[in-house]
């Protein structure tokens, strides 16, 4: 028979003490985990690389996946070596994915230190992507109307075949103040990226570059 004591039996006291010990142990463990997690998070915040203002700007200025037809995806962005400028290129693949790398859109954005520097470089970019030696073979994209707000813009396509399929290799080179943007796209007759899709992508590119001009770092 348990011996009565003030406030309950000895057995009851032991149960209460054990319960309190368990609760206090759990609280200590939770506090330790919280402090450890907070410390790790603080350390990561201090040392984790964060994009600088230039990278943030390029990311805002580039095409987004939602600017392309459904099923397209963003492959990645890369630093390009352009003397006297900051340049980034961005790749997007169509619904077939990497199995058909020719179903793609490429965008390069070149940020020059001044509008005059961009003017001086612009024709060189046009000659690079629409070579003068056979420029007569390039045509105005059928059914595409350009309403660009660029200071200078050239849009042209070259008809051809890829893997037995007819397509147009389309190019758009535009200058917006001190920014030059190059858009390359393989455009197909009835799938992946049609001329109507290409016009929508051109318009999205135009809108994003114009919107980004006010926040150039």
Secondary structure by P-SEA (a helix, b strand, c coil): cccccccccaaaaaaaaaaaaaaaaaaaaaaaaaaaaaaaaaaaaaccccccaaaaaaaaaccccccccccccccbbbbbbcccbbbbbbbbbccccccccccbbbbbbbbcccaaaaaaaaaaaaaacccccccccccccccccccccccbbbbbccccccccbbbbbbbbbbbcccbbbbbbbbccccccccaaaaaaaaaaaaaaaaaaccccc
